[in-house]
Amino acid sequence: MERRAVGDSAKQASAEMSVLICCARRKLNSAWCDRLRSLLQSDIDWPALISLAQENGLLPFVCEHLREIGVDRAPEEVLSQLRDENQQNAMRALVLSAELARIAERFAKQEIPFVPYKGPMLGVRAYGNPALRQFDDLDIVVPQRCMAEAHDEMIALGYESKVGRDRCATMNARDIPGEYVFVHKTSRSMAELHTEMTLRHFPVRPDVEAMIQRSGRIAMNGREVPAFASGDELLMLAVHGAKDFWARLIWVADFAEIASCSVDISWDRVLAEARRLKLTRMLKLGLWLASKILGAELPKEIAAMMETDRAVARIGGGIRAGFIDGKESPEGILRRSLYRIRMTESLGDGLRYWTRLSTAPAEEDWNMVDVPKPLAASYSLLRPLRLWRKYRSGAARG
């Protein structure tokens, strides 16, 4: 679908953030091109723009769209820096895409069910080119029951695991880390494997097996690789964005592209699945941000549903303001806790969700202190203490 005309957000932001908002899309229509040309006539703080682009994962888009409209006001050293950093990003994308193909081939040969997401897959799916998306690692979803076998194959491919095989083989939620991290011994490429047991920011545990069965395939570097159905991808992106407070503009751009440009989305099925997983508000928040910040055009009934949730408008307005004025949102442990509680539409569900996230140990909790295995349950008591120490001042990011 086409995008709406330039929204109010770009008019209110700083010139540098307005440039990013204009560039945060695969293609520029005539209205956005005119807006970008107008912005570039003002006094742009080019180092600040490059820094913002890096922080928000939008450097490739800035380079692409500045080249398309023909920039003649940027200092040559700035353009040179943009080209160099964009070339480095393209090389990293090429290397990691090849590595993903290698892992995918190995998993398929061993009949391990899997689906890659984010990273190069999202670059291809949303933007037509993995080099148009900044990423530093690979993300792959597998069922928990297959993790021991997946661990063995990753080791055979030259990776080292940050956790032992026993932690991969277990089905005991208490012993399962936040993610399974593998780092290649020589290239230092990093791959994170996720299962239904590690995707803990879903209010209800997702049915990974069913999602893998619904997956299709897309072409990447001449090979076909599994890809989530567009609706499942949208829900994964909604949870990922909500998990990290939608702190980077690229996450809004990803969501906007999938939501507005995927012709195969069955919105009835997406909404039914969102209700089952109790993440309808997370979905509506992603839709609100895509619409209000980037002007994503959504089906009328979906836009109307989004507008009826006043909590979404309040939360989304704070996130949008954070992009515009540079403030982190939310700040401090109280606001972060309230945000988590409000990510579901029911107060009871929200409190249960917040309690689980506040007490379920993550990797940082295990690393904070070495507790004997018989006392492992005490990590649930240590986690709230660690979170309070980390976020009491509002200075740390999620």
C-alpha positions as CSV (number, residue, x, y, z in Angstrom):
1,M,0.0,0.0,0.0
2,E,1.0,3.6,-0.4
3,R,1.8,5.8,2.6
4,R,-0.1,8.8,3.7
5,A,1.2,12.3,3.3
6,V,3.9,13.5,5.7
7,G,2.6,13.3,9.3
8,D,2.9,15.9,12.1
9,S,5.7,14.1,13.8
10,A,8.3,15.0,11.2
11,K,7.3,18.7,11.4
12,Q,7.7,18.8,15.2
13,A,11.0,16.9,15.5
14,S,14.5,18.3,15.2
15,A,15.8,18.7,11.7
16,E,18.1,15.6,12.2
17,M,15.3,13.4,13.6
18,S,12.9,14.7,10.9
19,V,15.4,13.5,8.2
20,L,15.5,10.1,9.9
21,I,11.6,9.9,9.9
22,C,11.6,10.8,6.2
23,C,14.2,8.2,5.4
24,A,12.7,5.4,7.6
25,R,10.9,3.6,4.7
26,R,11.8,1.5,1.7
27,K,10.6,4.0,-0.9
28,L,9.9,7.7,-0.8
29,N,6.8,9.0,-2.4
30,S,6.7,12.6,-3.8
31,A,5.5,14.1,-0.5
32,W,8.3,12.6,1.5
33,C,10.9,13.5,-1.2
34,D,9.8,17.1,-1.1
35,R,9.9,17.1,2.7
36,L,13.4,15.6,2.7
37,R,14.7,18.2,0.2
38,S,13.2,21.0,2.3
39,L,14.8,19.7,5.5
40,L,18.2,19.4,3.9
41,Q,18.0,23.2,3.1
42,S,18.2,23.9,6.8
43,D,21.4,23.8,9.0
44,I,21.9,20.0,9.5
45,D,24.2,18.9,12.2
46,W,25.7,16.1,10.1
47,P,27.7,14.3,12.8
48,A,24.6,14.3,14.9
49,L,22.6,12.9,12.0
50,I,25.1,10.1,11.4
51,S,25.1,9.3,15.1
52,L,21.2,9.2,15.2
53,A,21.1,7.1,12.1
54,Q,23.5,4.5,13.7
55,E,21.6,4.5,17.0
56,N,18.3,3.9,15.2
57,G,19.5,1.4,12.7
58,L,18.8,3.6,9.7
59,L,22.2,4.4,8.2
60,P,21.5,2.4,5.0
61,F,18.3,4.3,4.4
62,V,19.9,7.7,5.0
63,C,22.6,6.8,2.4
64,E,20.1,5.4,0.0
65,H,17.6,8.3,0.0
66,L,20.2,11.0,0.1
67,R,21.7,9.4,-3.0
68,E,18.3,9.2,-4.7
69,I,17.4,12.8,-4.3
70,G,20.9,14.1,-5.0
71,V,22.4,15.9,-2.1
72,D,24.8,18.7,-2.8
73,R,24.9,20.5,0.6
74,A,26.5,17.8,2.7
75,P,30.2,18.2,3.3
76,E,32.3,15.8,1.3
77,E,33.8,14.3,4.4
78,V,30.3,13.5,5.7
79,L,29.3,11.8,2.5
80,S,32.5,9.9,2.6
81,Q,31.9,8.7,6.1
82,L,28.3,7.7,5.2
83,R,29.5,5.7,2.3
84,D,32.3,4.0,4.3
85,E,30.0,3.1,7.2
86,N,27.3,1.9,4.8
87,Q,29.8,-0.2,2.9
88,Q,30.8,-1.8,6.2
89,N,27.2,-2.5,7.0
90,A,26.7,-4.1,3.5
91,M,29.7,-6.3,4.0
92,R,28.5,-7.4,7.4
93,A,25.1,-8.2,6.0
94,L,26.7,-10.2,3.2
95,V,28.8,-12.3,5.6
96,L,25.9,-12.9,8.0
97,S,23.5,-13.7,5.2
98,A,25.9,-16.4,3.9
99,E,26.3,-17.7,7.5
100,L,22.5,-17.9,7.8
101,A,22.4,-19.9,4.6
102,R,25.0,-22.3,5.9
103,I,23.1,-22.8,9.2
104,A,19.8,-23.2,7.3
105,E,21.3,-25.9,5.1
106,R,22.7,-27.8,8.0
107,F,19.4,-27.7,10.0
108,A,17.4,-28.7,7.0
109,K,19.6,-31.6,6.3
110,Q,19.2,-32.8,9.9
111,E,15.5,-32.2,9.7
112,I,15.5,-29.7,12.6
113,P,12.4,-27.5,12.3
114,F,13.4,-23.8,12.3
115,V,12.6,-20.3,11.0
116,P,15.0,-17.4,10.9
117,Y,13.6,-13.9,11.7
118,K,14.8,-10.3,12.0
119,G,18.3,-9.7,10.6
120,P,18.8,-10.6,6.9
121,M,15.4,-12.3,6.6
122,L,13.6,-9.1,7.6
123,G,16.0,-7.1,5.3
124,V,14.9,-9.2,2.3
125,R,11.2,-9.4,3.3
126,A,10.6,-5.8,4.2
127,Y,13.1,-3.9,2.1
128,G,14.1,-6.3,-0.7
129,N,17.8,-6.3,0.3
130,P,19.5,-7.5,3.5
131,A,22.0,-4.7,3.2
132,L,19.2,-2.1,3.7
133,R,18.9,-3.2,7.3
134,Q,21.5,-2.9,10.1
135,F,22.0,-6.0,12.2
136,D,24.9,-7.6,14.1
137,D,23.7,-11.2,14.7
138,L,21.3,-13.9,13.5
139,D,18.1,-14.9,15.2
140,I,16.6,-18.4,14.6
141,V,13.5,-19.9,16.2
142,V,13.4,-23.7,16.9
143,P,11.2,-25.8,19.2
144,Q,12.6,-26.4,22.6
145,R,12.4,-30.2,22.1
146,C,15.0,-29.8,19.3
147,M,17.5,-27.6,21.1
148,A,19.9,-30.3,22.1
149,E,20.2,-31.4,18.4
150,A,20.4,-27.8,17.3
151,H,23.2,-27.2,19.8
152,D,25.2,-30.2,18.4
153,E,24.8,-28.9,14.8
154,M,25.9,-25.4,15.8
155,I,29.0,-26.9,17.5
156,A,29.7,-28.9,14.3
157,L,29.5,-25.6,12.3
158,G,32.3,-24.1,14.4
159,Y,30.3,-22.3,17.1
160,E,30.8,-22.1,20.8
161,S,27.8,-22.1,23.1
162,K,27.5,-19.8,26.1
163,V,25.6,-22.5,28.0
164,G,26.2,-26.2,28.3
165,R,24.3,-28.9,26.3
166,D,22.4,-29.9,29.4
167,R,20.8,-26.4,29.5
168,C,19.8,-26.9,25.8
169,A,18.3,-30.3,26.4
170,T,16.2,-29.4,29.5
171,M,12.5,-28.8,29.4
172,N,12.6,-27.4,32.9
173,A,11.7,-23.7,32.5
174,R,13.8,-22.8,35.6
175,D,17.0,-24.0,33.9
176,I,16.4,-22.4,30.5
177,P,18.2,-19.1,29.7
178,G,16.8,-16.0,28.1
179,E,18.2,-17.1,24.8
180,Y,20.8,-19.6,23.5
181,V,23.8,-17.6,22.3
182,F,26.3,-19.2,19.9
183,V,29.5,-17.4,18.8
184,H,31.7,-18.7,15.9
185,K,35.2,-19.6,17.0
186,T,37.0,-17.8,14.2
187,S,34.6,-15.2,12.5
188,R,33.0,-14.3,15.9
189,S,29.6,-14.2,14.1
190,M,26.9,-14.5,16.7
191,A,23.6,-16.5,16.4
192,E,20.8,-16.5,18.9
193,L,18.4,-19.4,19.0
194,H,15.0,-18.8,20.5
195,T,12.3,-21.3,21.6
196,E,8.8,-21.1,22.9
197,M,10.5,-21.3,26.4
198,T,12.9,-18.4,25.8
199,L,10.4,-16.0,24.1
200,R,9.2,-15.0,27.6
201,H,8.0,-11.6,26.6
202,F,5.0,-13.2,25.0
203,P,2.2,-12.9,27.7
204,V,1.2,-16.5,26.7
205,R,3.7,-19.0,25.5
206,P,3.6,-19.1,21.7
207,D,3.0,-22.3,19.7
208,V,6.3,-22.3,17.9
209,E,5.6,-25.7,16.3
210,A,2.4,-24.3,14.7
211,M,4.1,-21.1,13.6
212,I,6.8,-23.2,11.9
213,Q,4.2,-25.3,10.1
214,R,2.5,-22.1,8.8
215,S,5.8,-20.7,7.6
216,G,6.6,-20.3,3.9
217,R,9.9,-19.8,2.1
218,I,11.6,-16.7,0.6
219,A,14.6,-16.4,-1.7
220,M,17.8,-15.1,-0.1
221,N,21.1,-15.1,-2.0
222,G,19.8,-17.6,-4.5
223,R,18.5,-20.1,-1.9
224,E,15.1,-20.6,-0.4
225,V,15.0,-20.1,3.4
226,P,12.0,-20.6,5.7
227,A,10.1,-17.4,6.7
228,F,7.3,-16.8,9.1
229,A,3.8,-16.2,7.7
230,S,3.4,-12.4,7.5
231,G,0.8,-12.4,10.3
232,D,3.1,-14.4,12.6
233,E,6.0,-12.1,11.7
234,L,3.9,-9.1,12.6
235,L,3.2,-10.5,16.0
236,M,6.8,-11.4,16.6
237,L,7.8,-7.8,15.7
238,A,5.1,-6.4,18.0
239,V,6.4,-8.4,21.0
240,H,10.0,-7.5,20.1
241,G,9.3,-3.8,19.9
242,A,7.2,-3.8,23.1
243,K,9.9,-5.8,24.9
244,D,12.5,-3.1,24.2
245,F,10.1,-0.1,24.6
246,W,10.3,0.6,20.8
247,A,13.5,2.4,21.5
248,R,14.8,2.3,17.9
249,L,13.1,3.8,14.8
250,I,14.1,0.9,12.7
251,W,11.7,-1.4,14.7
252,V,8.9,1.0,13.8
253,A,10.0,1.0,10.2
254,D,10.1,-2.9,10.1
255,F,6.6,-3.1,11.6
256,A,5.2,-0.5,9.2
257,E,6.6,-2.3,6.1
258,I,5.2,-5.7,7.1
259,A,1.8,-4.3,8.3
260,S,1.2,-2.0,5.3
261,C,2.9,-3.8,2.4
262,S,2.2,-7.5,3.0
263,V,-0.7,-8.5,0.8
264,D,-1.1,-11.9,2.3
265,I,-2.0,-10.9,5.9
266,S,-5.2,-12.3,7.1
267,W,-6.2,-9.7,9.7
268,D,-8.9,-11.8,11.2
269,R,-6.4,-14.6,11.9
270,V,-3.8,-12.1,13.2
271,L,-6.3,-10.6,15.6
272,A,-7.6,-14.0,16.8
273,E,-4.0,-15.1,17.5
274,A,-3.2,-11.8,19.2
275,R,-6.2,-12.3,21.5
276,R,-5.2,-15.9,22.3
277,L,-1.7,-14.8,23.2
278,K,-3.0,-11.8,25.1
279,L,-0.9,-9.3,23.1
280,T,-3.6,-7.4,21.3
281,R,-2.4,-4.1,22.9
282,M,1.2,-4.8,21.8
283,L,-0.1,-5.3,18.3
284,K,-2.2,-2.1,18.4
285,L,0.8,-0.1,19.8
286,G,2.9,-1.2,16.9
287,L,0.2,-0.2,14.5
288,W,-0.2,3.2,16.2
289,L,3.5,3.9,16.0
290,A,3.6,2.8,12.3
291,S,0.7,5.1,11.5
292,K,1.4,8.1,13.6
293,I,5.2,8.3,13.1
294,L,5.7,6.9,9.6
295,G,2.3,7.4,8.1
296,A,1.7,3.7,7.4
297,E,-1.7,3.2,5.7
298,L,-3.7,0.5,7.3
299,P,-7.0,-1.1,6.5
300,K,-9.8,1.1,7.8
301,E,-11.1,-1.4,10.3
302,I,-7.7,-2.0,11.7
303,A,-7.0,1.7,12.0
304,A,-10.4,2.2,13.8
305,M,-9.6,-0.7,16.2
306,M,-6.3,1.0,17.1
307,E,-7.9,4.4,17.7
308,T,-10.4,3.0,20.2
309,D,-7.7,2.1,22.8
310,R,-6.8,5.3,24.7
311,A,-4.0,3.5,26.6
312,V,-2.3,2.9,23.2
313,A,-2.5,6.6,22.3
314,R,-1.0,7.5,25.7
315,I,1.8,5.0,25.5
316,G,2.5,5.6,21.9
317,G,2.5,9.4,22.4
318,G,5.2,9.0,25.0
319,I,7.3,6.8,22.7
320,R,6.8,9.3,19.8
321,A,7.8,12.2,22.0
322,G,10.9,10.2,23.0
323,F,12.0,10.1,19.4
324,I,11.4,13.8,18.9
325,D,12.9,15.2,22.0
326,G,15.5,12.6,22.6
327,K,14.2,11.5,26.0
328,E,14.2,7.8,27.0
329,S,10.7,6.4,27.6
330,P,9.9,5.0,30.0
331,E,12.4,6.1,32.6
332,G,12.9,4.5,36.0
333,I,11.6,1.2,37.5
334,L,8.1,2.5,38.3
335,R,7.3,3.7,34.8
336,R,8.9,0.6,33.3
337,S,6.7,-1.5,35.5
338,L,3.5,0.4,34.6
339,Y,4.4,0.0,31.0
340,R,4.7,-3.8,31.3
341,I,1.4,-4.0,33.1
342,R,-0.3,-1.9,30.4
343,M,1.0,-4.2,27.6
344,T,-2.1,-6.4,28.1
345,E,-5.7,-5.1,28.0
346,S,-6.7,-6.7,31.3
347,L,-5.3,-5.5,34.6
348,G,-5.1,-9.0,36.0
349,D,-3.3,-10.3,32.9
350,G,-1.0,-7.3,33.1
351,L,-0.1,-7.9,36.7
352,R,0.6,-11.6,36.1
353,Y,2.7,-10.7,33.0
354,W,4.7,-8.1,35.0
355,T,5.2,-10.5,37.9
356,R,6.5,-13.2,35.7
357,L,9.0,-10.9,33.9
358,S,10.1,-9.5,37.3
359,T,10.8,-12.9,38.8
360,A,11.8,-15.2,35.9
361,P,15.6,-15.3,36.0
362,A,17.5,-14.2,32.9
363,E,21.1,-14.7,32.0
364,E,22.2,-11.6,33.9
365,D,20.7,-13.0,37.0
366,W,22.6,-16.2,36.7
367,N,25.8,-14.3,36.0
368,M,25.3,-12.0,39.0
369,V,26.0,-14.7,41.6
370,D,26.7,-18.4,41.5
371,V,24.0,-20.1,43.5
372,P,24.2,-23.9,44.2
373,K,21.8,-25.9,42.0
374,P,19.6,-27.0,44.9
375,L,19.0,-23.3,45.7
376,A,18.4,-22.2,42.0
377,A,14.9,-21.1,42.9
378,S,16.4,-18.2,44.8
379,Y,17.3,-16.5,41.5
380,S,13.6,-15.6,41.4
381,L,14.1,-13.5,44.5
382,L,17.4,-12.0,43.3
383,R,16.0,-10.8,40.0
384,P,13.7,-8.1,41.4
385,L,16.7,-6.8,43.5
386,R,18.9,-6.6,40.4
387,L,16.2,-4.9,38.4
388,W,15.7,-2.3,41.1
389,R,19.4,-1.6,41.3
390,K,19.7,-1.3,37.5
391,Y,16.7,0.9,36.8
392,R,16.1,2.9,40.0
393,S,17.7,6.0,38.6
394,G,16.1,5.7,35.1
395,A,19.6,5.8,33.6
396,A,19.8,2.3,32.1
397,R,18.1,1.2,28.9
398,G,16.0,-1.9,28.6
